[in-house]
Amino acid sequence: MAISSPPALGPAVALFRSLGDPTRLAIVRRLAAGEARVVDLTGELGLAQSTVSKHLACLRDCGLVDFRAEGRQSFYALARPELLDLLRAAEQVLAATGDAVALCPVYGSPAGEAAA
């Protein structure tokens, strides 16, 4: 029995790759709690300004994050509320699989250590 052509997976792969970087995921998780400026993110996440800016640019290019200007400041926020649903679903999958993902020999953390 022939399998019909699967839908193009490229966009989904790009979405998960954009969220697969620990810094970008930390930024997205922080922005899920509300908007923030670069200076807020650098302080809260303990990252350099250039690092935060680079990853925000990537997330903006992917259409996941947007900003609003207020005077000389930019306030970043999630551009798509559906992203919150995706994060909640991921948390449910992680809870259901226990340590299986963390112990994965290909993508898991060394010795199954939880990532920050």
N, C-alpha and C positions, 0 to 999 in steps of 0.2 A: 504494500500500500504506500503510495507516494505521499510525502508530506508537503503541504503547500508551502510556498515561500514565506519564511517568517518576516514579520514587519522589520523595517530597518532598525537595528539595535544601536546605531551610532549615537543618536541623541541620548539614549538612556545610559550608554557607556560613558559619555561625556559628563552627564549629570553625576553619576556615582564617582567618577574620577575627580570631579571638582570637590566633592564632599569627602573624598578618600584621603586628602592631605590633613594631618593632625592640626595644623595651624588654621586652615580654612574651616575645618569642622568646629574647632574651638570658637572661632569668630561667629559662625552661624549659630552655634548653641548660645553664645552670649547675646546675639541680636534677637534670638527667640524670646528673650526676657524684656526686650525693648530697645529703642534706638540708642546709639552711642556715637561719640566722636572718636577720632583716631587716638587722641590723648587718653580717653577713657579706656579704650581697648588695650593700649600699650601698658597702662598701669595695672589693669585687672588681669591681663594675660601674661604680664611679664615679658613682653616682646619688644623688640626695637621698632621705632616708628616706621623705618623703611620696610621692615618685614610685614607689618600690619598693612601699610599702604599697598604693597605689592599684592598681597592676598586679597585685599578689598577690591583692587582693580580686576583681578581674575574673577571674583564673584560677581562684580558688576558686569563684566563682559559676558558672563554666563546668564545674566538676567535674574540672578538670585538675590542680589542686594541692590538697593538704590539709595540715594541720599537726597537730602533737602538742605539748601543753604539758608543760614540765618546769620546775617551780617557776614563776618569773615569765617564763620565756623560751618562745617558740614556735619550733619547728623545722618548716620547710616542706619538703615533698617532693612529687614527682609522685604523683598519686593513681591514675593508670592506667599500668601497665607497657607497655601497647600504644602509648603515646605515644613510647616509645623506638624501637619498630619504625617508626612514622611518620617520626620524625626520620632514622633510618637510610635509609629508602626515599627521603626527600627528598634526602639527600646523594647517593644513587646516581643519582637523576634529574639532579641538578645536575652531577655528574661526567660523565654520559652526554651532556648537552646542551652541555657546554663553556661558552662565554660567551654562549650564545643568550639565556638568561634575564636575565643581567646587562645585556645590550645591548638588551633589549626596550624599544621607545620609550614604552610605556605604564607598565610596572611596574619597569623596570630602573633602576639607579643612573645618575646623570649620567655620561656618557662611559664607561659600563661599569665604573666603579670598584667594587671589592669593598667591601661593607658590613662593618663591624667586628662 
